[in-house]
Amino acid sequence: MKTKINKTNAVRLLDKAKIDYELIPYEVDENDLAAAHVAAQLEENIEQVFKTLVLHGDRGGYFVCVIPGDHELDLKVAAKASGNKKADLIPMKELLPITGYIRGGCSPIGMKKEFPTFIHESCLKFEYIYISAGVRGLQIRLNPKDLITYTRATLIS
């Protein structure tokens, strides 16, 4: 019996934009929300499982970085790319009110507001990547070029 997957806001927006994607459910471990766990559950290369991080810059306000699961975000690179002198990850308690998403289920698509988005250029090495569908336990598999186009993202290295 096939489990019905409820469409998230991110998925509805992809449908509306007529972007091809595949929804991939995975087993959530509330004690391990790391991208490495998600990649293991998907049996995929961690370099193709991207995490979405929300930051606040000292000049430009909020912005989003989408980076491979095995990377640590370089705050100086993120700040410079976004036109800020300094940038920090937003506090966890601010994630839901600002984006509409929770930790482990934050998607670069369908946030409460559109924020400038920066995606690591390594995504272009792959035919498809994974991003959160907007809830824990569900990933979107899509062509990175479609994600870049849809979010009007800037590539960063």
KOLRO-305287 format. One line per 5 residues: number of its first residue (from 1); for each residue z, x, y of C-alpha. Coordinates in steps of 0.05 Angstrom, whole numbers, plus 5000, padded with zeros to 4 digits. Layout:
% KOLRO-305287
NUM = Z,X,Y  ... $
END
This chain:
% KOLRO-305287
1 = 5000,5000,5000  4980,5028,5067  5033,5029,5121  5012,4997,5187  5017,5046,5244 $
6 = 5035,5015,5311  4989,5038,5366  5024,5077,5421  5004,5078,5494  4969,5145,5484 $
11 = 4928,5116,5426  4909,5054,5466  4885,5098,5523  4842,5140,5475  4813,5076,5446 $
16 = 4797,5051,5516  4763,5117,5533  4724,5114,5467  4750,5182,5444  4749,5197,5370 $
21 = 4816,5215,5339  4856,5207,5276  4929,5187,5271  4970,5229,5224  5041,5207,5207 $
26 = 5094,5258,5185  5166,5258,5163  5214,5267,5222  5275,5310,5216  5321,5291,5275 $
31 = 5354,5360,5268  5288,5398,5271  5239,5372,5322  5204,5440,5328  5129,5446,5324 $
36 = 5137,5491,5263  5169,5433,5225  5112,5387,5247  5059,5438,5225  5093,5446,5158 $
41 = 5095,5370,5148  5021,5366,5166  5005,5426,5123  4967,5454,5182  4964,5520,5220 $
46 = 5019,5521,5273  4967,5548,5322  4933,5480,5319  4996,5439,5330  5006,5436,5405 $
51 = 5071,5419,5440  5075,5383,5507  5124,5410,5558  5139,5380,5626  5158,5425,5684 $
56 = 5177,5419,5756  5150,5469,5807  5181,5488,5873  5119,5468,5912  5077,5419,5871 $
61 = 5126,5375,5835  5118,5357,5762  5064,5384,5716  5049,5387,5642  5034,5447,5597 $
66 = 5005,5438,5527  5013,5501,5486  5007,5522,5413  5069,5508,5371  5082,5581,5358 $
71 = 5081,5601,5432  5137,5606,5481  5120,5581,5551  5116,5637,5602  5146,5603,5664 $
76 = 5115,5654,5711  5045,5641,5684  5057,5565,5686  5082,5569,5758  5023,5611,5781 $
81 = 4972,5567,5745  5002,5505,5778  5004,5534,5848  5079,5543,5848  5122,5604,5861 $
86 = 5173,5581,5811  5175,5529,5756  5226,5506,5705  5226,5458,5646  5255,5392,5667 $
91 = 5324,5375,5640  5320,5336,5574  5355,5275,5606  5298,5270,5657  5242,5269,5605 $
96 = 5245,5194,5588  5252,5169,5660  5196,5215,5686  5146,5210,5628  5165,5149,5587 $
101 = 5171,5195,5526  5228,5227,5488  5237,5298,5461  5195,5307,5399  5149,5250,5419 $
106 = 5121,5272,5486  5045,5264,5491  5002,5293,5547  4966,5225,5546  4997,5161,5573 $
111 = 5056,5186,5614  5084,5139,5666  5045,5177,5719  4988,5226,5714  5011,5296,5725 $
116 = 4969,5359,5732  4958,5385,5661  4947,5455,5636  4925,5469,5565  4927,5537,5530 $
121 = 4856,5563,5522  4866,5579,5448  4854,5505,5434  4780,5518,5441  4781,5562,5378 $
126 = 4790,5499,5337  4747,5439,5319  4810,5397,5325  4882,5403,5347  4944,5360,5340 $
131 = 4985,5330,5397  5041,5280,5396  5019,5207,5394  5078,5189,5439  5130,5176,5385 $
136 = 5166,5221,5335  5132,5220,5267  5060,5210,5291  5009,5261,5313  4939,5252,5342 $
141 = 4885,5297,5312  4828,5305,5363  4776,5351,5390  4809,5395,5443  4749,5387,5490 $
146 = 4762,5311,5490  4835,5324,5508  4815,5372,5564  4765,5322,5592  4810,5262,5587 $
151 = 4871,5295,5620  4827,5333,5670  4865,5394,5647  4859,5465,5670  4856,5519,5616 $
156 = 4909,5574,5619  4918,5636,5578 $
END
